[in-house]
Protein backbone atom coordinates (compact mmCIF):
# COMPACT_ATOMS: atom_id res chain seq x y z
CA UNK A 1 0.00 0.00 0.00
CA UNK A 2 2.85 2.38 0.83
CA UNK A 3 4.43 1.64 -2.55
CA UNK A 4 1.19 2.53 -4.36
CA UNK A 5 0.86 5.80 -2.41
CA UNK A 6 4.50 6.66 -3.14
CA UNK A 7 4.05 5.89 -6.85
CA UNK A 8 0.85 7.99 -7.02
CA UNK A 9 2.58 10.84 -5.20
CA UNK A 10 5.51 10.76 -7.63
CA UNK A 11 3.14 10.73 -10.62
CA UNK A 12 1.10 13.64 -9.18
CA UNK A 13 4.22 15.70 -8.50
CA UNK A 14 5.60 14.97 -11.96
CA UNK A 15 2.29 15.94 -13.59
CA UNK A 16 2.07 19.19 -11.64
CA UNK A 17 5.65 20.21 -12.34
CA UNK A 18 5.61 19.26 -16.03
CA UNK A 19 2.98 21.90 -16.78
CA UNK A 20 4.32 25.42 -17.34
CA UNK A 21 1.18 27.03 -15.92
CA UNK A 22 1.70 28.63 -12.55
CA UNK A 23 5.43 28.05 -12.74
CA UNK A 24 8.05 30.71 -12.31
CA UNK A 25 10.54 31.41 -15.09
CA UNK A 26 13.74 33.43 -14.97
CA UNK A 27 16.02 34.99 -17.54
CA UNK A 28 18.99 37.33 -17.40
CA UNK A 29 18.98 39.95 -20.16
CA UNK A 30 22.23 41.82 -20.78
CA UNK A 31 21.93 45.53 -21.57
CA UNK A 32 24.85 47.12 -23.44
CA UNK A 33 25.51 50.85 -23.36
CA UNK A 34 27.96 52.08 -25.97
CA UNK A 35 28.88 55.73 -25.50
CA UNK A 36 25.71 57.29 -24.12
CA UNK A 37 26.29 60.69 -22.53
CA UNK A 38 24.26 61.09 -19.32
CA UNK A 39 25.52 64.62 -18.71
CA UNK A 40 27.49 66.29 -15.95
CA UNK A 41 28.37 64.10 -12.98
CA UNK A 42 27.80 60.83 -14.81
CA UNK A 43 29.53 61.36 -18.17
CA UNK A 44 29.60 59.14 -21.24
CA UNK A 45 28.89 55.54 -20.27
CA UNK A 46 30.26 52.30 -21.76
CA UNK A 47 29.78 48.66 -20.79
CA UNK A 48 26.90 46.46 -19.74
CA UNK A 49 24.67 45.33 -16.90
CA UNK A 50 22.02 42.67 -16.51
CA UNK A 51 18.28 42.72 -15.91
CA UNK A 52 17.20 39.66 -13.95
CA UNK A 53 13.60 38.97 -15.00
CA UNK A 54 11.26 36.63 -13.15
CA UNK A 55 7.76 35.95 -14.47
CA UNK A 56 4.90 33.64 -13.69
CA UNK A 57 2.27 32.28 -16.06
CA UNK A 58 -1.42 31.94 -15.22
CA UNK A 59 -3.62 28.93 -16.02
CA UNK A 60 -4.07 30.18 -19.60
CA UNK A 61 -0.30 30.11 -20.15
CA UNK A 62 0.20 33.87 -20.31
CA UNK A 63 2.15 36.21 -18.05
CA UNK A 64 0.41 37.15 -14.82
CA UNK A 65 3.32 38.83 -13.04
CA UNK A 66 6.77 40.12 -13.87
CA UNK A 67 9.55 41.22 -11.54
CA UNK A 68 12.78 42.87 -12.67
CA UNK A 69 16.01 43.83 -10.97
CA UNK A 70 19.24 45.36 -12.34
CA UNK A 71 22.48 43.58 -11.38
CA UNK A 72 26.04 42.68 -12.48
CA UNK A 73 27.32 46.11 -13.36
CA UNK A 74 30.25 46.41 -15.75
CA UNK A 75 29.68 50.08 -16.58
CA UNK A 76 32.25 52.86 -16.64
CA UNK A 77 32.38 56.43 -17.87
CA UNK A 78 35.09 57.99 -20.04
CA UNK A 79 37.19 58.66 -16.90
CA UNK A 80 37.05 55.02 -15.80
CA UNK A 81 34.65 55.73 -12.92
CA UNK A 82 32.29 52.86 -12.06
CA UNK A 83 28.60 53.42 -12.88
CA UNK A 84 25.73 51.68 -11.09
CA UNK A 85 22.12 51.39 -12.27
CA UNK A 86 19.29 50.92 -9.78
CA UNK A 87 16.06 49.59 -11.20
CA UNK A 88 13.58 47.13 -9.75
CA UNK A 89 9.88 46.58 -9.72
CA UNK A 90 6.88 44.28 -9.84
CA UNK A 91 4.06 44.38 -12.37
CA UNK A 92 0.91 42.27 -12.13
CA UNK A 93 -1.10 44.76 -14.21
CA UNK A 94 0.86 44.60 -17.47
CA UNK A 95 2.14 48.17 -17.66
CA UNK A 96 5.77 47.25 -18.42
CA UNK A 97 5.36 43.78 -19.97
CA UNK A 98 5.42 45.14 -23.51
CA UNK A 99 8.66 47.04 -22.81
CA UNK A 100 10.45 43.86 -21.71
CA UNK A 101 8.95 42.03 -24.70
CA UNK A 102 10.28 44.67 -27.13
CA UNK A 103 13.08 46.59 -25.35
CA UNK A 104 15.08 47.40 -28.48
CA UNK A 105 11.99 48.91 -30.14
CA UNK A 106 11.25 51.09 -27.12
CA UNK A 107 14.87 52.29 -27.03
CA UNK A 108 14.90 52.83 -30.80
CA UNK A 109 15.46 56.51 -30.32
CA UNK A 110 18.60 55.77 -28.26
CA UNK A 111 20.79 53.57 -30.49
CA UNK A 112 23.59 53.50 -27.87
CA UNK A 113 21.48 51.13 -25.72
CA UNK A 114 20.85 47.54 -26.85
CA UNK A 115 19.33 44.46 -25.25
CA UNK A 116 20.56 40.94 -26.03
CA UNK A 117 17.04 39.63 -26.71
CA UNK A 118 15.13 39.87 -29.97
CA UNK A 119 12.03 42.04 -29.89
CA UNK A 120 8.95 39.86 -29.42
CA UNK A 121 10.78 37.16 -27.44
CA UNK A 122 7.86 36.99 -24.96
CA UNK A 123 5.16 37.22 -27.65
CA UNK A 124 3.93 33.63 -27.16
CA UNK A 125 3.12 34.26 -23.51
CA UNK A 126 1.84 37.85 -23.72
CA UNK A 127 -1.87 38.18 -22.89
CA UNK A 128 -4.14 39.67 -25.56
CA UNK A 129 -5.50 42.11 -22.94
CA UNK A 130 -3.92 43.46 -19.78
CA UNK A 131 -5.52 42.18 -16.56
CA UNK A 132 -8.53 43.97 -15.09
CA UNK A 133 -6.91 43.80 -11.66
CA UNK A 134 -3.28 44.39 -10.89
CA UNK A 135 -0.45 46.19 -9.22
CA UNK A 136 2.46 48.08 -10.69
CA UNK A 137 5.32 49.05 -8.39
CA UNK A 138 8.43 50.68 -9.81
CA UNK A 139 11.11 52.35 -7.75
CA UNK A 140 12.33 54.23 -10.87
CA UNK A 141 15.62 54.06 -12.68
CA UNK A 142 18.61 55.73 -11.08
CA UNK A 143 22.19 55.98 -12.30
CA UNK A 144 24.99 56.62 -9.78
CA UNK A 145 28.60 57.66 -10.26
CA UNK A 146 30.92 58.89 -7.47
CA UNK A 147 28.22 60.73 -5.51
CA UNK A 148 26.34 62.00 -8.55
CA UNK A 149 22.90 60.60 -9.23
CA UNK A 150 20.55 60.85 -12.18
CA UNK A 151 16.95 59.72 -11.72
CA UNK A 152 14.45 58.83 -14.43
CA UNK A 153 10.84 58.81 -13.38
CA UNK A 154 9.47 58.30 -9.93
CA UNK A 155 8.31 55.74 -7.43
CA UNK A 156 4.97 54.59 -8.83
CA UNK A 157 2.31 52.37 -7.26
CA UNK A 158 -0.96 51.61 -9.08
CA UNK A 159 -3.45 49.08 -7.70
CA UNK A 160 -6.79 48.22 -9.29
CA UNK A 161 -9.63 46.33 -7.66
CA UNK A 162 -11.80 43.61 -9.21
CA UNK A 163 -14.09 46.25 -10.76
CA UNK A 164 -11.20 47.89 -12.60
CA UNK A 165 -11.27 50.91 -10.28
CA UNK A 166 -7.96 52.45 -9.28
CA UNK A 167 -7.79 52.11 -5.49
CA UNK A 168 -4.17 53.26 -5.11
CA UNK A 169 -2.49 55.67 -7.47
CA UNK A 170 0.69 56.95 -5.89
CA UNK A 171 3.60 58.61 -7.60
CA UNK A 172 6.51 60.36 -5.94
CA UNK A 173 9.25 62.12 -7.94
Secondary structure as UniProt FT lines:
FT   HELIX           2..18
FT   TURN            21..22
FT   STRAND          24..37
FT   TURN            40..42
FT   STRAND          44..57
FT   TURN            59..60
FT   STRAND          63..77
FT   TURN            78..79
FT   STRAND          82..86
FT   STRAND          88..91
FT   TURN            95..96
FT   HELIX           97..101
FT   HELIX           103..106
FT   TURN            107..109
FT   TURN            111..112
FT   STRAND          113..115
FT   TURN            119..122
FT   HELIX           123..125
FT   STRAND          135..138
FT   STRAND          141..145
FT   TURN            146..147
FT   STRAND          148..152
FT   STRAND          155..160
FT   TURN            162..163
FT   STRAND          166..172
//
